[in-house]
Amino acid sequence: MRAPRPAFALFYASTALACGGQTTQVATDTHFRAILRHEATIDAEAQGISTEDCEERASSIDATCDASARICQIHEEVQDHDTEARCEDAQRRCAAAESRRCGNEDDDG
């Protein structure tokens, strides 16, 4: 009867390592200040995304999606509900920006 216990312990330990092997940080003011800077970049690039100039538009789209990726990297580090919501919003904004890239079939200009 004692044999299942070590097997269970081994299973539990391997599962715990697989599921929780990586520890996450607690979100700090530093994380949120960085997120705010990246969100400000996304806001600032909104005008460039609306321009008719394809080069400027592409640059603004790239900057928007880079900032979005950085927000999501922060979320991956801290796994906080607020950072998750901000990552999802940034991803939506990147997708909306990408839909405006010159050459897309939805592009009017």
HELIX and SHEET records of a PDB file:
HELIX    1   1 PRO A    4  GLY A   20  1                                  17    
HELIX    2   2 ASP A   29  ILE A   49  1                                  21    
HELIX    3   3 CYS A   54  VAL A   78  1                                  25    
HELIX    4   4 HIS A   81  GLU A   98  1                                  18    
END                                                                             
